[in-house]
Amino acid sequence: MSDPRALFDLSGKVACVTGASSGLGRRAAIALAAAGARVVGVARRADALDGLCAEIGDRAAPVVADITERAKVSALAEGISAPFGAPDIIVHAAGLNTRQTADDVTPEGWDQTLAVNLTAPFFLSQSLVPAMKRKGWGRIVNFASLQISRAFPGGIAYGATKAGVGQLTRAMAEAWSKDGITANAIGPGFFPTELTAAVFDDPHRAARNAAQTCIGRNGVLQDMDGPLLFLCSDASAYVTGQVLMVDGGFTAK
């Protein structure tokens, strides 16, 4: 009888994580490496990536890049593939929330949010998919949000992009799953990261969010490990085009 735990083993796989310099992206890189993958972390901050790679060891490599530079996507894909070979797994954890209200959204803020949250995940995936097709195996994990279905103050641009991520994920699944590449998304609840610092810096607001969950608390980074490993491994071989909400039941109430 085969060991079900082997379904989560990522030995021999190469994973790429964008937004790996902090928060959920950093945690994703650590979790994937612990499961056996070699990990390429992508972000703009070289010092933070160096710290991540020092923590993981020789199973990690940094790529310093701005993922929104569309003209350089092919070069970025080559750089990602250089340390360990073409990735089998791509986790799009980079995100931007300008928190501009609807009346104050600027064209620059809107375009930048769209570029980071929606455009970059598609074009980077498009560049990396051919190698996955040749292997007949691949995993794409996008990052959605509570705002895929909820409207929060100051979140009109962010929410619009995250709703787009939901449809992007389904469209990726339709296009590429027949080639052995699954595409799914994780929808985090409230986790303590740089992106949510404004929330957690307000104890009353953080407590109110915790009370809105079924579990009764906000997330901790370790809560993301299991769902991420599930979607990045053979354990989810027949799961594609889905958004898995990891929110303590926030969206169930």
C-alpha positions as CSV (number, residue, x, y, z in Angstrom):
1,M,0.0,0.0,0.0
2,S,1.4,3.4,-1.0
3,D,2.0,6.0,1.7
4,P,-0.4,8.9,1.3
5,R,2.2,11.2,2.8
6,A,4.2,10.8,-0.4
7,L,1.5,12.8,-2.2
8,F,2.9,15.9,-0.6
9,D,6.6,15.2,-1.3
10,L,8.1,17.8,-3.6
11,S,11.5,16.2,-3.9
12,G,12.9,16.7,-7.4
13,K,10.5,19.7,-8.1
14,V,11.5,23.2,-8.7
15,A,9.3,26.0,-7.4
16,C,9.2,29.7,-8.2
17,V,7.6,32.1,-5.7
18,T,7.0,35.8,-6.5
19,G,6.8,38.2,-3.7
20,A,9.2,35.9,-1.7
21,S,10.8,38.8,0.2
22,S,8.1,39.0,2.9
23,G,4.8,37.8,4.2
24,L,2.9,34.9,2.6
25,G,5.4,34.7,-0.3
26,R,8.3,34.2,2.1
27,R,6.4,31.7,4.1
28,A,5.5,29.8,0.8
29,A,9.1,29.6,-0.2
30,I,10.1,28.2,3.2
31,A,7.2,25.6,3.2
32,L,8.0,24.4,-0.4
33,A,11.7,24.0,0.4
34,A,10.8,22.0,3.6
35,A,8.7,19.7,1.4
36,G,11.7,19.0,-0.8
37,A,11.5,21.5,-3.6
38,R,14.3,23.7,-4.8
39,V,13.0,27.2,-4.6
40,V,13.6,30.4,-6.6
41,G,12.4,33.5,-4.8
42,V,11.6,36.5,-6.9
43,A,11.2,40.1,-5.5
44,R,12.7,43.5,-5.9
45,R,14.5,43.7,-2.5
46,A,17.9,41.9,-2.8
47,D,18.6,42.1,0.9
48,A,15.4,40.4,1.9
49,L,15.8,37.7,-0.7
50,D,19.4,37.1,0.5
51,G,18.0,36.6,4.0
52,L,15.4,34.1,2.8
53,C,18.1,32.1,0.9
54,A,20.4,32.1,3.9
55,E,17.5,30.6,6.0
56,I,16.7,27.9,3.5
57,G,20.2,27.1,2.4
58,D,21.5,25.8,-0.9
59,R,18.0,24.7,-2.0
60,A,17.1,28.3,-2.6
61,A,18.2,31.0,-5.1
62,P,17.2,34.7,-5.5
63,V,16.1,36.5,-8.6
64,V,15.9,40.3,-8.1
65,A,13.4,41.6,-10.6
66,D,10.3,43.8,-11.1
67,I,7.6,41.4,-12.3
68,T,5.6,44.3,-13.8
69,E,8.2,45.0,-16.5
70,R,6.3,43.2,-19.3
71,A,9.0,43.6,-21.9
72,K,11.4,41.7,-19.7
73,V,9.2,38.7,-19.0
74,S,11.1,36.3,-21.3
75,A,14.4,37.3,-19.7
76,L,12.8,36.9,-16.2
77,A,11.6,33.4,-17.1
78,E,15.2,32.6,-18.2
79,G,16.6,33.9,-15.0
80,I,14.1,31.9,-12.9
81,S,15.1,28.7,-14.8
82,A,18.9,29.3,-14.5
83,P,19.6,28.1,-10.9
84,F,17.8,24.7,-10.9
85,G,16.1,24.3,-14.3
86,A,12.6,25.3,-15.4
87,P,10.1,25.4,-12.6
88,D,7.4,22.8,-12.1
89,I,5.6,25.1,-9.7
90,I,4.8,28.8,-9.8
91,V,3.3,30.6,-6.9
92,H,2.2,34.1,-7.6
93,A,2.3,35.7,-4.1
94,A,3.4,39.2,-5.0
95,G,0.6,41.7,-4.3
96,L,-0.1,45.4,-4.1
97,N,-2.9,47.3,-2.4
98,T,-2.7,51.1,-2.7
99,R,-5.8,51.5,-0.4
100,Q,-7.0,54.4,-2.4
101,T,-10.7,55.2,-2.0
102,A,-12.9,55.1,-5.0
103,D,-12.9,58.9,-5.2
104,D,-9.2,59.1,-4.9
105,V,-8.0,56.3,-7.2
106,T,-5.3,57.6,-9.5
107,P,-4.5,56.2,-13.0
108,E,-1.0,55.4,-11.8
109,G,-2.3,53.6,-8.7
110,W,-4.9,51.6,-10.8
111,D,-2.4,50.6,-13.4
112,Q,0.3,49.6,-10.9
113,T,-2.2,47.4,-9.0
114,L,-3.4,45.8,-12.1
115,A,0.2,45.2,-13.3
116,V,1.3,43.5,-10.1
117,N,-1.9,41.5,-9.1
118,L,-3.3,40.4,-12.4
119,T,-1.1,41.1,-15.5
120,A,2.2,39.7,-14.1
121,P,0.8,36.4,-13.0
122,F,-0.6,35.7,-16.4
123,F,2.4,36.7,-18.6
124,L,4.9,35.0,-16.3
125,S,2.9,31.8,-16.3
126,Q,2.5,32.0,-20.0
127,S,6.3,32.1,-20.3
128,L,6.9,29.2,-17.9
129,V,4.1,26.9,-19.1
130,P,5.9,25.5,-22.2
131,A,8.4,23.7,-20.0
132,M,5.7,22.4,-17.8
133,K,3.9,21.1,-20.9
134,R,7.0,19.2,-22.0
135,K,7.1,17.5,-18.6
136,G,3.4,16.9,-18.6
137,W,3.2,18.2,-15.0
138,G,2.9,21.7,-13.5
139,R,1.2,23.6,-10.7
140,I,0.2,27.2,-10.8
141,V,-1.1,28.8,-7.6
142,N,-2.4,32.3,-7.7
143,F,-3.3,34.5,-4.7
144,A,-6.8,35.7,-4.5
145,S,-8.3,37.5,-1.5
146,L,-11.4,38.0,0.7
147,Q,-12.0,40.8,-1.8
148,I,-12.7,38.3,-4.5
149,S,-16.3,38.5,-3.3
150,R,-16.3,41.2,-0.6
151,A,-16.0,45.0,-0.9
152,F,-13.7,46.7,1.6
153,P,-13.1,50.4,2.1
154,G,-10.2,51.6,0.0
155,G,-10.0,48.4,-1.9
156,I,-11.7,49.1,-5.3
157,A,-8.6,48.6,-7.4
158,Y,-7.3,45.8,-5.3
159,G,-10.6,44.0,-5.2
160,A,-11.2,44.4,-8.9
161,T,-7.8,42.7,-9.6
162,K,-8.5,39.9,-7.1
163,A,-11.9,39.2,-8.6
164,G,-10.0,39.0,-11.9
165,V,-7.6,36.5,-10.4
166,G,-10.5,34.2,-9.7
167,Q,-11.5,34.2,-13.4
168,L,-7.9,34.1,-14.5
169,T,-7.4,30.9,-12.4
170,R,-10.4,29.3,-14.1
171,A,-9.3,30.3,-17.5
172,M,-5.8,29.0,-16.9
173,A,-7.3,25.7,-15.8
174,E,-9.4,25.5,-18.9
175,A,-6.4,26.2,-21.2
176,W,-3.6,24.1,-19.6
177,S,-5.0,21.4,-17.4
178,K,-5.2,19.0,-20.3
179,D,-1.4,19.2,-20.4
180,G,-1.0,18.1,-16.8
181,I,-0.9,21.6,-15.4
182,T,-3.4,22.5,-12.7
183,A,-4.2,26.1,-11.9
184,N,-5.8,27.0,-8.5
185,A,-5.8,30.0,-6.2
186,I,-5.6,30.6,-2.5
187,G,-7.8,33.2,-0.9
188,P,-6.2,34.3,2.4
189,G,-8.1,35.8,5.2
190,F,-6.4,38.3,7.5
191,F,-2.7,37.3,8.0
192,P,-0.1,39.5,9.6
193,T,2.0,40.7,6.6
194,E,3.4,44.0,5.3
195,L,0.3,44.3,3.1
196,T,-2.0,44.1,6.1
197,A,0.1,46.1,8.5
198,A,-2.5,48.8,8.6
199,V,-5.1,46.3,9.8
200,F,-3.0,44.7,12.5
201,D,-1.6,48.0,13.8
202,D,-5.2,48.7,14.9
203,P,-6.0,46.2,17.7
204,H,-9.7,46.9,17.6
205,R,-9.9,46.4,13.9
206,A,-7.8,43.2,14.1
207,A,-10.1,41.9,16.9
208,R,-13.2,42.8,14.9
209,N,-11.9,40.8,11.9
210,A,-11.1,37.8,14.1
211,A,-14.6,37.9,15.5
212,Q,-16.0,37.7,12.0
213,T,-14.4,34.3,11.4
214,C,-15.9,31.0,12.3
215,I,-12.7,29.9,14.1
216,G,-12.5,33.1,16.1
217,R,-9.0,34.3,15.3
218,N,-7.0,35.8,12.5
219,G,-4.5,33.7,10.5
220,V,-0.9,32.9,11.3
221,L,1.6,32.3,8.6
222,Q,1.8,28.5,9.4
223,D,-1.9,28.2,8.5
224,M,-1.0,28.6,4.9
225,D,1.5,25.7,4.7
226,G,-1.0,22.8,4.4
227,P,-3.3,24.4,1.7
228,L,-0.3,25.5,-0.3
229,L,1.4,22.1,-0.2
230,F,-1.8,20.5,-1.2
231,L,-2.2,22.7,-4.3
232,C,1.5,22.4,-5.3
233,S,1.7,18.6,-5.0
234,D,0.3,15.4,-6.4
235,A,-2.3,15.5,-3.6
236,S,-4.3,17.9,-5.7
237,A,-3.9,16.1,-9.0
238,Y,-7.7,16.2,-9.8
239,V,-8.3,19.7,-8.5
240,T,-8.1,22.6,-10.9
241,G,-9.7,25.9,-11.5
242,Q,-10.6,26.4,-7.9
243,V,-10.3,29.2,-5.3
244,L,-9.5,27.7,-1.8
245,M,-10.4,30.3,0.8
246,V,-8.0,30.0,3.8
247,D,-9.8,32.5,6.0
248,G,-10.9,30.7,9.1
249,G,-14.5,30.8,7.8
250,F,-14.6,34.6,7.3
251,T,-16.5,34.2,4.1
252,A,-18.8,31.5,5.5
253,K,-20.5,33.9,7.8
